[in-house]
Amino acid sequence: MIIGVAGPYSAPTAEQRQQNLDAMNLAAAEVYKKGHIPFIGINVSIPVVNQLSFETEEKRYEAIMKMSLALIDCCDALLVIGESKGVQMEKELILSKGLKVYKSLEEITG
């Protein structure tokens, strides 16, 4: 099963953003250990967005979420490790398709 991993990314400092990303990547590694393929939308969108310039932070965020949601749309389920506006959008997408949203790694079976 392909499982998206969703957690907050945005934070006031680069160090906090890295900690948030590290938490998602650690959870993704655990999903992989359980025999599934993990995807993290932010891992796809941030490197691309960093190569672009945007008029506003809002436009930058829109681009991040557009790419992230496109990736999550390909997933069979979603693991949520924290809450944010973006996580809520990802959850709504998965739920609208009638798919499972996991709230902890323990819920995921191998």
WOBEL-V150430 format. One line per field, one symbol per residue. psi: psi as a letter, one per 40 degrees, with the letter a starting at -180 (. if undefined). A space follows every 50 residues. Layout:
BEGIN
psi: ???
END
This chain:
BEGIN
psi: ihhihhiidiididdddddddddddddddddddeeihiihddddddddde eiiididddddddddddddddddeieihhheiiiddddddddddddefih hieidddhi.
END
